[in-house]
């Protein structure tokens, strides 16, 4: 048996283009995942979400959260 998966690469940090921040990214992923779950690809598969974020990005996000 062959296993199949779909890999979604994303970034939850601040961006210059849409989606602009992690809140908008989460809203987008909610809608996109609903679509993918309903989509009949003809085979069973898993969805893997990979978040691209460096340690420096996480430290900057923490600073922004505490400043808010």
PDB file of N, H, CA, C and O in Angstrom:
ATOM      1  N   UNK A   1       0.838  -1.182   0.000  1.00  0.00           N
ATOM      2  CA  UNK A   1       0.000   0.000   0.000  1.00  0.00           C
ATOM      3  C   UNK A   1       0.885   1.249   0.000  1.00  0.00           C
ATOM      4  O   UNK A   1       1.850   1.328   0.760  1.00  0.00           O
ATOM      5  N   UNK A   2       0.559   2.210  -0.842  1.00  0.00           N
ATOM      6  H   UNK A   2      -0.225   2.145  -1.459  1.00  0.00           H
ATOM      7  CA  UNK A   2       1.308   3.457  -0.934  1.00  0.00           C
ATOM      8  C   UNK A   2       0.556   4.540  -0.178  1.00  0.00           C
ATOM      9  O   UNK A   2      -0.645   4.722  -0.378  1.00  0.00           O
ATOM     10  N   UNK A   3       1.252   5.257   0.686  1.00  0.00           N
ATOM     11  H   UNK A   3       2.228   5.110   0.849  1.00  0.00           H
ATOM     12  CA  UNK A   3       0.651   6.363   1.425  1.00  0.00           C
ATOM     13  C   UNK A   3       0.860   7.662   0.664  1.00  0.00           C
ATOM     14  O   UNK A   3       1.900   7.870   0.041  1.00  0.00           O
ATOM     15  N   UNK A   4      -0.138   8.529   0.723  1.00  0.00           N
ATOM     16  H   UNK A   4      -0.983   8.360   1.230  1.00  0.00           H
ATOM     17  CA  UNK A   4      -0.065   9.811   0.033  1.00  0.00           C
ATOM     18  C   UNK A   4      -0.339  10.932   1.019  1.00  0.00           C
ATOM     19  O   UNK A   4      -1.051  10.755   2.007  1.00  0.00           O
ATOM     20  N   UNK A   5       0.250  12.105   0.727  1.00  0.00           N
ATOM     21  H   UNK A   5       0.829  12.249  -0.075  1.00  0.00           H
ATOM     22  CA  UNK A   5      -0.002  13.265   1.579  1.00  0.00           C
ATOM     23  C   UNK A   5       0.089  14.540   0.755  1.00  0.00           C
ATOM     24  O   UNK A   5       0.682  14.578  -0.323  1.00  0.00           O
ATOM     25  N   UNK A   6      -0.518  15.576   1.304  1.00  0.00           N
ATOM     26  H   UNK A   6      -1.000  15.545   2.179  1.00  0.00           H
ATOM     27  CA  UNK A   6      -0.440  16.913   0.734  1.00  0.00           C
ATOM     28  C   UNK A   6       0.282  17.765   1.763  1.00  0.00           C
ATOM     29  O   UNK A   6      -0.106  17.791   2.931  1.00  0.00           O
ATOM     30  N   UNK A   7       1.323  18.460   1.342  1.00  0.00           N
ATOM     31  H   UNK A   7       1.638  18.439   0.393  1.00  0.00           H
ATOM     32  CA  UNK A   7       2.093  19.295   2.258  1.00  0.00           C
ATOM     33  C   UNK A   7       1.783  20.756   1.953  1.00  0.00           C
ATOM     34  O   UNK A   7       1.963  21.218   0.826  1.00  0.00           O
ATOM     35  N   UNK A   8       1.313  21.483   2.975  1.00  0.00           N
ATOM     36  H   UNK A   8       1.167  21.108   3.891  1.00  0.00           H
ATOM     37  CA  UNK A   8       1.064  22.925   2.874  1.00  0.00           C
ATOM     38  C   UNK A   8       2.188  23.642   3.590  1.00  0.00           C
ATOM     39  O   UNK A   8       2.422  23.416   4.777  1.00  0.00           O
ATOM     40  N   UNK A   9       2.870  24.488   2.883  1.00  0.00           N
ATOM     41  H   UNK A   9       2.680  24.671   1.918  1.00  0.00           H
ATOM     42  CA  UNK A   9       3.931  25.282   3.479  1.00  0.00           C
ATOM     43  C   UNK A   9       3.367  26.658   3.781  1.00  0.00           C
ATOM     44  O   UNK A   9       2.742  27.273   2.917  1.00  0.00           O
ATOM     45  N   UNK A  10       3.578  27.154   5.000  1.00  0.00           N
ATOM     46  H   UNK A  10       4.086  26.655   5.702  1.00  0.00           H
ATOM     47  CA  UNK A  10       3.033  28.446   5.386  1.00  0.00           C
ATOM     48  C   UNK A  10       4.004  29.192   6.283  1.00  0.00           C
ATOM     49  O   UNK A  10       5.036  28.658   6.690  1.00  0.00           O
ATOM     50  N   UNK A  11       3.658  30.429   6.581  1.00  0.00           N
ATOM     51  H   UNK A  11       2.820  30.862   6.250  1.00  0.00           H
ATOM     52  CA  UNK A  11       4.465  31.271   7.463  1.00  0.00           C
ATOM     53  C   UNK A  11       3.498  32.113   8.278  1.00  0.00           C
ATOM     54  O   UNK A  11       2.647  32.799   7.712  1.00  0.00           O
ATOM     55  N   UNK A  12       3.618  32.071   9.607  1.00  0.00           N
ATOM     56  H   UNK A  12       4.310  31.514  10.067  1.00  0.00           H
ATOM     57  CA  UNK A  12       2.684  32.771  10.482  1.00  0.00           C
ATOM     58  C   UNK A  12       3.171  34.157  10.902  1.00  0.00           C
ATOM     59  O   UNK A  12       2.521  34.809  11.719  1.00  0.00           O
ATOM     60  N   UNK A  13       4.277  34.609  10.374  1.00  0.00           N
ATOM     61  H   UNK A  13       4.805  34.079   9.711  1.00  0.00           H
ATOM     62  CA  UNK A  13       4.805  35.918  10.743  1.00  0.00           C
ATOM     63  C   UNK A  13       4.218  37.040   9.913  1.00  0.00           C
ATOM     64  O   UNK A  13       3.330  36.824   9.087  1.00  0.00           O
ATOM     65  N   UNK A  14       4.727  38.248  10.142  1.00  0.00           N
ATOM     66  H   UNK A  14       5.448  38.423  10.813  1.00  0.00           H
ATOM     67  CA  UNK A  14       4.288  39.426   9.402  1.00  0.00           C
ATOM     68  C   UNK A  14       4.778  39.345   7.955  1.00  0.00           C
ATOM     69  O   UNK A  14       5.885  38.878   7.686  1.00  0.00           O
ATOM     70  N   UNK A  15       3.928  39.809   7.026  1.00  0.00           N
ATOM     71  H   UNK A  15       3.029  40.188   7.244  1.00  0.00           H
ATOM     72  CA  UNK A  15       4.253  39.800   5.595  1.00  0.00           C
ATOM     73  C   UNK A  15       3.910  41.143   4.975  1.00  0.00           C
ATOM     74  O   UNK A  15       3.154  41.932   5.540  1.00  0.00           O
ATOM     75  N   UNK A  16       4.481  41.388   3.801  1.00  0.00           N
ATOM     76  H   UNK A  16       5.096  40.747   3.342  1.00  0.00           H
ATOM     77  CA  UNK A  16       4.144  42.597   3.036  1.00  0.00           C
ATOM     78  C   UNK A  16       2.932  42.377   2.146  1.00  0.00           C
ATOM     79  O   UNK A  16       2.317  43.346   1.700  1.00  0.00           O
ATOM     80  N   UNK A  17       2.576  41.134   1.879  1.00  0.00           N
ATOM     81  H   UNK A  17       3.075  40.347   2.242  1.00  0.00           H
ATOM     82  CA  UNK A  17       1.448  40.805   1.006  1.00  0.00           C
ATOM     83  C   UNK A  17       0.477  39.877   1.752  1.00  0.00           C
ATOM     84  O   UNK A  17       0.775  39.399   2.846  1.00  0.00           O
ATOM     85  N   UNK A  18      -0.697  39.632   1.134  1.00  0.00           N
ATOM     86  H   UNK A  18      -0.939  40.021   0.245  1.00  0.00           H
ATOM     87  CA  UNK A  18      -1.715  38.776   1.748  1.00  0.00           C
ATOM     88  C   UNK A  18      -1.221  37.356   1.866  1.00  0.00           C
ATOM     89  O   UNK A  18      -0.590  36.874   0.926  1.00  0.00           O
ATOM     90  N   UNK A  19      -1.458  36.669   2.931  1.00  0.00           N
ATOM     91  H   UNK A  19      -1.971  37.061   3.694  1.00  0.00           H
ATOM     92  CA  UNK A  19      -2.031  37.075   4.213  1.00  0.00           C
ATOM     93  C   UNK A  19      -1.000  37.830   5.052  1.00  0.00           C
ATOM     94  O   UNK A  19       0.135  37.373   5.192  1.00  0.00           O
ATOM     95  N   UNK A  20      -1.375  38.957   5.600  1.00  0.00           N
ATOM     96  H   UNK A  20      -2.297  39.328   5.486  1.00  0.00           H
ATOM     97  CA  UNK A  20      -0.442  39.910   6.200  1.00  0.00           C
ATOM     98  C   UNK A  20       0.115  39.520   7.564  1.00  0.00           C
ATOM     99  O   UNK A  20       1.199  39.969   7.934  1.00  0.00           O
ATOM    100  N   UNK A  21      -0.604  38.695   8.313  1.00  0.00           N
ATOM    101  H   UNK A  21      -1.485  38.330   8.012  1.00  0.00           H
ATOM    102  CA  UNK A  21      -0.132  38.320   9.658  1.00  0.00           C
ATOM    103  C   UNK A  21      -0.681  36.951  10.043  1.00  0.00           C
ATOM    104  O   UNK A  21      -1.386  36.314   9.260  1.00  0.00           O
ATOM    105  N   UNK A  22      -0.354  36.503  11.251  1.00  0.00           N
ATOM    106  H   UNK A  22       0.219  37.020  11.887  1.00  0.00           H
ATOM    107  CA  UNK A  22      -0.744  35.150  11.637  1.00  0.00           C
ATOM    108  C   UNK A  22      -2.249  34.989  11.788  1.00  0.00           C
ATOM    109  O   UNK A  22      -2.767  33.904  11.525  1.00  0.00           O
ATOM    110  N   UNK A  23      -2.977  36.035  12.204  1.00  0.00           N
ATOM    111  H   UNK A  23      -2.556  36.917  12.418  1.00  0.00           H
ATOM    112  CA  UNK A  23      -4.429  35.929  12.331  1.00  0.00           C
ATOM    113  C   UNK A  23      -5.090  35.708  10.979  1.00  0.00           C
ATOM    114  O   UNK A  23      -5.966  34.854  10.840  1.00  0.00           O
ATOM    115  N   UNK A  24      -4.668  36.476   9.989  1.00  0.00           N
ATOM    116  H   UNK A  24      -3.957  37.169  10.102  1.00  0.00           H
ATOM    117  CA  UNK A  24      -5.229  36.324   8.644  1.00  0.00           C
ATOM    118  C   UNK A  24      -4.809  34.985   8.040  1.00  0.00           C
ATOM    119  O   UNK A  24      -5.589  34.354   7.327  1.00  0.00           O
ATOM    120  N   UNK A  25      -3.589  34.553   8.322  1.00  0.00           N
ATOM    121  H   UNK A  25      -2.956  35.065   8.901  1.00  0.00           H
ATOM    122  CA  UNK A  25      -3.120  33.246   7.840  1.00  0.00           C
ATOM    123  C   UNK A  25      -3.986  32.130   8.409  1.00  0.00           C
ATOM    124  O   UNK A  25      -4.340  31.193   7.693  1.00  0.00           O
ATOM    125  N   UNK A  26      -4.331  32.221   9.692  1.00  0.00           N
ATOM    126  H   UNK A  26      -4.043  32.982  10.274  1.00  0.00           H
ATOM    127  CA  UNK A  26      -5.181  31.204  10.319  1.00  0.00           C
ATOM    128  C   UNK A  26      -6.579  31.194   9.695  1.00  0.00           C
ATOM    129  O   UNK A  26      -7.136  30.124   9.449  1.00  0.00           O
ATOM    130  N   UNK A  27      -7.144  32.367   9.441  1.00  0.00           N
ATOM    131  H   UNK A  27      -6.691  33.236   9.641  1.00  0.00           H
ATOM    132  CA  UNK A  27      -8.451  32.438   8.790  1.00  0.00           C
ATOM    133  C   UNK A  27      -8.400  31.798   7.403  1.00  0.00           C
ATOM    134  O   UNK A  27      -9.292  31.038   7.024  1.00  0.00           O
ATOM    135  N   UNK A  28      -7.343  32.115   6.653  1.00  0.00           N
ATOM    136  H   UNK A  28      -6.618  32.731   6.960  1.00  0.00           H
ATOM    137  CA  UNK A  28      -7.170  31.550   5.321  1.00  0.00           C
ATOM    138  C   UNK A  28      -7.043  30.021   5.390  1.00  0.00           C
ATOM    139  O   UNK A  28      -7.677  29.305   4.615  1.00  0.00           O
ATOM    140  N   UNK A  29      -6.219  29.531   6.325  1.00  0.00           N
ATOM    141  H   UNK A  29      -5.704  30.113   6.955  1.00  0.00           H
ATOM    142  CA  UNK A  29      -6.029  28.085   6.446  1.00  0.00           C
ATOM    143  C   UNK A  29      -7.316  27.376   6.841  1.00  0.00           C
ATOM    144  O   UNK A  29      -7.578  26.271   6.366  1.00  0.00           O
ATOM    145  N   UNK A  30      -8.122  27.984   7.698  1.00  0.00           N
ATOM    146  H   UNK A  30      -7.910  28.882   8.084  1.00  0.00           H
ATOM    147  CA  UNK A  30      -9.410  27.379   8.070  1.00  0.00           C
ATOM    148  C   UNK A  30     -10.271  27.139   6.835  1.00  0.00           C
ATOM    149  O   UNK A  30     -10.826  26.055   6.656  1.00  0.00           O
ATOM    150  N   UNK A  31     -10.377  28.160   5.983  1.00  0.00           N
ATOM    151  H   UNK A  31      -9.926  29.041   6.128  1.00  0.00           H
ATOM    152  CA  UNK A  31     -11.184  28.030   4.767  1.00  0.00           C
ATOM    153  C   UNK A  31     -10.563  27.039   3.792  1.00  0.00           C
ATOM    154  O   UNK A  31     -11.267  26.223   3.196  1.00  0.00           O
ATOM    155  N   UNK A  32      -9.236  27.109   3.628  1.00  0.00           N
ATOM    156  H   UNK A  32      -8.664  27.772   4.112  1.00  0.00           H
ATOM    157  CA  UNK A  32      -8.549  26.233   2.675  1.00  0.00           C
ATOM    158  C   UNK A  32      -8.604  24.772   3.119  1.00  0.00           C
ATOM    159  O   UNK A  32      -8.788  23.875   2.296  1.00  0.00           O
ATOM    160  N   UNK A  33      -8.443  24.538   4.416  1.00  0.00           N
ATOM    161  H   UNK A  33      -8.294  25.266   5.085  1.00  0.00           H
ATOM    162  CA  UNK A  33      -8.508  23.159   4.918  1.00  0.00           C
ATOM    163  C   UNK A  33      -9.909  22.588   4.758  1.00  0.00           C
ATOM    164  O   UNK A  33     -10.058  21.416   4.413  1.00  0.00           O
ATOM    165  N   UNK A  34     -10.944  23.397   5.003  1.00  0.00           N
ATOM    166  H   UNK A  34     -10.823  24.349   5.283  1.00  0.00           H
ATOM    167  CA  UNK A  34     -12.314  22.929   4.757  1.00  0.00           C
ATOM    168  C   UNK A  34     -12.482  22.496   3.308  1.00  0.00           C
ATOM    169  O   UNK A  34     -13.073  21.454   3.027  1.00  0.00           O
ATOM    170  N   UNK A  35     -11.957  23.303   2.391  1.00  0.00           N
ATOM    171  H   UNK A  35     -11.476  24.150   2.620  1.00  0.00           H
ATOM    172  CA  UNK A  35     -12.022  22.971   0.974  1.00  0.00           C
ATOM    173  C   UNK A  35     -11.278  21.662   0.687  1.00  0.00           C
ATOM    174  O   UNK A  35     -11.807  20.797  -0.010  1.00  0.00           O
ATOM    175  N   UNK A  36     -10.064  21.509   1.214  1.00  0.00           N
ATOM    176  H   UNK A  36      -9.635  22.212   1.780  1.00  0.00           H
ATOM    177  CA  UNK A  36      -9.270  20.307   0.940  1.00  0.00           C
ATOM    178  C   UNK A  36      -9.900  19.052   1.521  1.00  0.00           C
ATOM    179  O   UNK A  36      -9.829  17.981   0.918  1.00  0.00           O
ATOM    180  N   UNK A  37     -10.516  19.180   2.689  1.00  0.00           N
ATOM    181  H   UNK A  37     -10.574  20.049   3.179  1.00  0.00           H
ATOM    182  CA  UNK A  37     -11.155  18.023   3.324  1.00  0.00           C
ATOM    183  C   UNK A  37     -12.349  17.560   2.485  1.00  0.00           C
ATOM    184  O   UNK A  37     -12.581  16.358   2.356  1.00  0.00           O
ATOM    185  N   UNK A  38     -13.108  18.500   1.915  1.00  0.00           N
ATOM    186  H   UNK A  38     -12.919  19.476   2.019  1.00  0.00           H
ATOM    187  CA  UNK A  38     -14.275  18.154   1.092  1.00  0.00           C
ATOM    188  C   UNK A  38     -13.887  17.675  -0.302  1.00  0.00           C
ATOM    189  O   UNK A  38     -14.658  16.968  -0.949  1.00  0.00           O
ATOM    190  N   UNK A  39     -12.705  18.051  -0.766  1.00  0.00           N
ATOM    191  H   UNK A  39     -12.078  18.626  -0.240  1.00  0.00           H
ATOM    192  CA  UNK A  39     -12.239  17.693  -2.101  1.00  0.00           C
ATOM    193  C   UNK A  39     -12.038  16.177  -2.208  1.00  0.00           C
ATOM    194  O   UNK A  39     -11.363  15.581  -1.368  1.00  0.00           O
ATOM    195  N   UNK A  40     -12.611  15.566  -3.220  1.00  0.00           N
ATOM    196  H   UNK A  40     -13.159  16.050  -3.902  1.00  0.00           H
ATOM    197  CA  UNK A  40     -12.440  14.129  -3.430  1.00  0.00           C
ATOM    198  C   UNK A  40     -11.301  13.911  -4.419  1.00  0.00           C
ATOM    199  O   UNK A  40     -11.473  14.057  -5.629  1.00  0.00           O
ATOM    200  N   UNK A  41     -10.138  13.559  -3.884  1.00  0.00           N
ATOM    201  H   UNK A  41      -9.998  13.441  -2.901  1.00  0.00           H
ATOM    202  CA  UNK A  41      -8.980  13.334  -4.745  1.00  0.00           C
ATOM    203  C   UNK A  41      -8.945  11.910  -5.298  1.00  0.00           C
ATOM    204  O   UNK A  41      -8.089  11.580  -6.119  1.00  0.00           O
ATOM    205  N   UNK A  42      -9.871  11.073  -4.848  1.00  0.00           N
ATOM    206  H   UNK A  42     -10.566  11.341  -4.181  1.00  0.00           H
ATOM    207  CA  UNK A  42      -9.929   9.704  -5.342  1.00  0.00           C
ATOM    208  C   UNK A  42      -9.060   8.742  -4.561  1.00  0.00           C
ATOM    209  O   UNK A  42      -9.021   7.551  -4.871  1.00  0.00           O
ATOM    210  N   UNK A  43      -8.365   9.237  -3.558  1.00  0.00           N
ATOM    211  H   UNK A  43      -8.396  10.204  -3.306  1.00  0.00           H
ATOM    212  CA  UNK A  43      -7.512   8.383  -2.740  1.00  0.00           C
ATOM    213  C   UNK A  43      -7.423   8.953  -1.330  1.00  0.00           C
ATOM    214  O   UNK A  43      -7.591  10.155  -1.125  1.00  0.00           O
ATOM    215  N   UNK A  44      -7.161   8.093  -0.371  1.00  0.00           N
ATOM    216  H   UNK A  44      -7.025   7.116  -0.537  1.00  0.00           H
ATOM    217  CA  UNK A  44      -6.957   8.564   0.997  1.00  0.00           C
ATOM    218  C   UNK A  44      -5.604   9.256   1.100  1.00  0.00           C
ATOM    219  O   UNK A  44      -4.617   8.802   0.521  1.00  0.00           O
ATOM    220  N   UNK A  45      -5.569  10.351   1.838  1.00  0.00           N
ATOM    221  H   UNK A  45      -6.370  10.720   2.309  1.00  0.00           H
ATOM    222  CA  UNK A  45      -4.297  11.052   2.023  1.00  0.00           C
ATOM    223  C   UNK A  45      -4.339  11.859   3.314  1.00  0.00           C
ATOM    224  O   UNK A  45      -5.407  12.099   3.877  1.00  0.00           O
ATOM    225  N   UNK A  46      -3.186  12.265   3.764  1.00  0.00           N
ATOM    226  H   UNK A  46      -2.319  12.070   3.307  1.00  0.00           H
ATOM    227  CA  UNK A  46      -3.044  13.103   4.945  1.00  0.00           C
ATOM    228  C   UNK A  46      -2.665  14.510   4.503  1.00  0.00           C
ATOM    229  O   UNK A  46      -2.144  14.712   3.407  1.00  0.00           O
ATOM    230  N   UNK A  47      -2.940  15.493   5.386  1.00  0.00           N
ATOM    231  H   UNK A  47      -3.364  15.329   6.277  1.00  0.00           H
ATOM    232  CA  UNK A  47      -2.538  16.871   5.137  1.00  0.00           C
ATOM    233  C   UNK A  47      -1.483  17.235   6.182  1.00  0.00           C
ATOM    234  O   UNK A  47      -1.717  17.105   7.383  1.00  0.00           O
ATOM    235  N   UNK A  48      -0.334  17.687   5.716  1.00  0.00           N
ATOM    236  H   UNK A  48      -0.144  17.792   4.740  1.00  0.00           H
ATOM    237  CA  UNK A  48       0.757  18.094   6.605  1.00  0.00           C
ATOM    238  C   UNK A  48       0.959  19.596   6.435  1.00  0.00           C
ATOM    239  O   UNK A  48       1.126  20.082   5.316  1.00  0.00           O
ATOM    240  N   UNK A  49       0.945  20.336   7.557  1.00  0.00           N
ATOM    241  H   UNK A  49       0.810  19.941   8.465  1.00  0.00           H
ATOM    242  CA  UNK A  49       1.182  21.783   7.508  1.00  0.00           C
ATOM    243  C   UNK A  49       2.583  22.045   8.037  1.00  0.00           C
ATOM    244  O   UNK A  49       2.902  21.709   9.178  1.00  0.00           O
ATOM    245  N   UNK A  50       3.421  22.653   7.191  1.00  0.00           N
ATOM    246  H   UNK A  50       3.162  22.927   6.265  1.00  0.00           H
ATOM    247  CA  UNK A  50       4.792  22.988   7.574  1.00  0.00           C
ATOM    248  C   UNK A  50       4.877  24.505   7.735  1.00  0.00           C
ATOM    249  O   UNK A  50       4.576  25.252   6.804  1.00  0.00           O
ATOM    250  N   UNK A  51       5.286  24.951   8.915  1.00  0.00           N
ATOM    251  H   UNK A  51       5.531  24.345   9.671  1.00  0.00           H
ATOM    252  CA  UNK A  51       5.422  26.376   9.192  1.00  0.00           C
ATOM    253  C   UNK A  51       6.882  26.775   9.044  1.00  0.00           C
ATOM    254  O   UNK A  51       7.754  26.233   9.724  1.00  0.00           O
ATOM    255  N   UNK A  52       7.144  27.727   8.152  1.00  0.00           N
ATOM    256  H   UNK A  52       6.436  28.168   7.600  1.00  0.00           H
ATOM    257  CA  UNK A  52       8.501  28.226   7.942  1.00  0.00           C
ATOM    258  C   UNK A  52       8.710  29.423   8.852  1.00  0.00           C
ATOM    259  O   UNK A  52       8.161  30.499   8.611  1.00  0.00           O
ATOM    260  N   UNK A  53       9.497  29.238   9.889  1.00  0.00           N
ATOM    261  H   UNK A  53       9.943  28.365  10.085  1.00  0.00           H
ATOM    262  CA  UNK A  53       9.741  30.354  10.803  1.00  0.00           C
ATOM    263  C   UNK A  53      11.095  30.150  11.473  1.00  0.00           C
ATOM    264  O   UNK A  53      11.375  29.090  12.033  1.00  0.00           O
ATOM    265  N   UNK A  54      11.921  31.179  11.405  1.00  0.00           N
ATOM    266  H   UNK A  54      11.694  32.040  10.951  1.00  0.00           H
ATOM    267  CA  UNK A  54      13.231  31.138  12.038  1.00  0.00           C
ATOM    268  C   UNK A  54      13.121  31.542  13.496  1.00  0.00           C
ATOM    269  O   UNK A  54      12.151  32.190  13.890  1.00  0.00           O
ATOM    270  N   UNK A  55      14.088  31.172  14.286  1.00  0.00           N
ATOM    271  H   UNK A  55      14.876  30.645  13.966  1.00  0.00           H
ATOM    272  CA  UNK A  55      14.113  31.526  15.705  1.00  0.00           C
ATOM    273  C   UNK A  55      14.067  33.047  15.875  1.00  0.00           C
ATOM    274  O   UNK A  55      13.389  33.548  16.772  1.00  0.00           O
ATOM    275  N   UNK A  56      14.771  33.770  15.037  1.00  0.00           N
ATOM    276  H   UNK A  56      15.322  33.363  14.309  1.00  0.00           H
ATOM    277  CA  UNK A  56      14.773  35.233  15.124  1.00  0.00           C
ATOM    278  C   UNK A  56      13.374  35.795  14.879  1.00  0.00           C
ATOM    279  O   UNK A  56      12.974  36.775  15.507  1.00  0.00           O
ATOM    280  N   UNK A  57      12.633  35.169  13.962  1.00  0.00           N
ATOM    281  H   UNK A  57      12.958  34.373  13.451  1.00  0.00           H
ATOM    282  CA  UNK A  57      11.265  35.606  13.694  1.00  0.00           C
ATOM    283  C   UNK A  57      10.394  35.401  14.924  1.00  0.00           C
ATOM    284  O   UNK A  57       9.579  36.263  15.253  1.00  0.00           O
ATOM    285  N   UNK A  58      10.553  34.285  15.599  1.00  0.00           N
ATOM    286  H   UNK A  58      11.215  33.585  15.331  1.00  0.00           H
ATOM    287  CA  UNK A  58       9.763  33.997  16.797  1.00  0.00           C
ATOM    288  C   UNK A  58      10.069  35.005  17.900  1.00  0.00           C
ATOM    289  O   UNK A  58       9.158  35.448  18.600  1.00  0.00           O
ATOM    290  N   UNK A  59      11.325  35.368  18.061  1.00  0.00           N
ATOM    291  H   UNK A  59      12.064  35.008  17.492  1.00  0.00           H
ATOM    292  CA  UNK A  59      11.689  36.363  19.077  1.00  0.00           C
ATOM    293  C   UNK A  59      11.043  37.711  18.758  1.00  0.00           C
ATOM    294  O   UNK A  59      10.579  38.398  19.668  1.00  0.00           O
ATOM    295  N   UNK A  60      11.005  38.099  17.482  1.00  0.00           N
ATOM    296  H   UNK A  60      11.382  37.540  16.743  1.00  0.00           H
ATOM    297  CA  UNK A  60      10.373  39.357  17.088  1.00  0.00           C
ATOM    298  C   UNK A  60       8.861  39.308  17.323  1.00  0.00           C
ATOM    299  O   UNK A  60       8.269  40.289  17.772  1.00  0.00           O
ATOM    300  N   UNK A  61       8.238  38.165  17.021  1.00  0.00           N
ATOM    301  H   UNK A  61       8.719  37.367  16.656  1.00  0.00           H
ATOM    302  CA  UNK A  61       6.810  38.017  17.283  1.00  0.00           C
ATOM    303  C   UNK A  61       6.502  38.158  18.765  1.00  0.00           C
ATOM    304  O   UNK A  61       5.522  38.801  19.141  1.00  0.00           O
ATOM    305  N   UNK A  62       7.335  37.557  19.606  1.00  0.00           N
ATOM    306  H   UNK A  62       8.130  37.034  19.300  1.00  0.00           H
ATOM    307  CA  UNK A  62       7.128  37.660  21.052  1.00  0.00           C
ATOM    308  C   UNK A  62       7.216  39.113  21.508  1.00  0.00           C
ATOM    309  O   UNK A  62       6.427  39.546  22.348  1.00  0.00           O
ATOM    310  N   UNK A  63       8.166  39.866  20.964  1.00  0.00           N
ATOM    311  H   UNK A  63       8.807  39.514  20.282  1.00  0.00           H
ATOM    312  CA  UNK A  63       8.296  41.281  21.305  1.00  0.00           C
ATOM    313  C   UNK A  63       7.037  42.051  20.912  1.00  0.00           C
ATOM    314  O   UNK A  63       6.548  42.884  21.674  1.00  0.00           O
ATOM    315  N   UNK A  64       6.520  41.767  19.724  1.00  0.00           N
ATOM    316  H   UNK A  64       6.917  41.090  19.104  1.00  0.00           H
ATOM    317  CA  UNK A  64       5.319  42.449  19.250  1.00  0.00           C
ATOM    318  C   UNK A  64       4.111  42.105  20.115  1.00  0.00           C
ATOM    319  O   UNK A  64       3.292  42.975  20.411  1.00  0.00           O
ATOM    320  N   UNK A  65       3.996  40.835  20.524  1.00  0.00           N
ATOM    321  H   UNK A  65       4.661  40.129  20.283  1.00  0.00           H
ATOM    322  CA  UNK A  65       2.870  40.423  21.358  1.00  0.00           C
ATOM    323  C   UNK A  65       2.900  41.076  22.725  1.00  0.00           C
ATOM    324  O   UNK A  65       1.856  41.481  23.236  1.00  0.00           O
ATOM    325  N   UNK A  66       4.073  41.188  23.328  1.00  0.00           N
ATOM    326  H   UNK A  66       4.922  40.860  22.912  1.00  0.00           H
ATOM    327  CA  UNK A  66       4.172  41.791  24.650  1.00  0.00           C
ATOM    328  C   UNK A  66       3.987  43.304  24.597  1.00  0.00           C
ATOM    329  O   UNK A  66       3.561  43.912  25.579  1.00  0.00           O
ATOM    330  N   UNK A  67       4.308  43.919  23.446  1.00  0.00           N
ATOM    331  H   UNK A  67       4.654  43.425  22.648  1.00  0.00           H
ATOM    332  CA  UNK A  67       4.143  45.365  23.285  1.00  0.00           C
ATOM    333  C   UNK A  67       2.666  45.735  23.086  1.00  0.00           C
ATOM    334  O   UNK A  67       2.260  46.861  23.371  1.00  0.00           O
ATOM    335  N   UNK A  68       1.874  44.784  22.598  1.00  0.00           N
ATOM    336  H   UNK A  68       2.204  43.869  22.367  1.00  0.00           H
ATOM    337  CA  UNK A  68       0.445  45.057  22.304  1.00  0.00           C
ATOM    338  C   UNK A  68      -0.393  45.112  23.564  1.00  0.00           C
ATOM    339  O   UNK A  68      -1.602  45.330  23.492  1.00  0.00           O
TER     340      UNK A  68
END
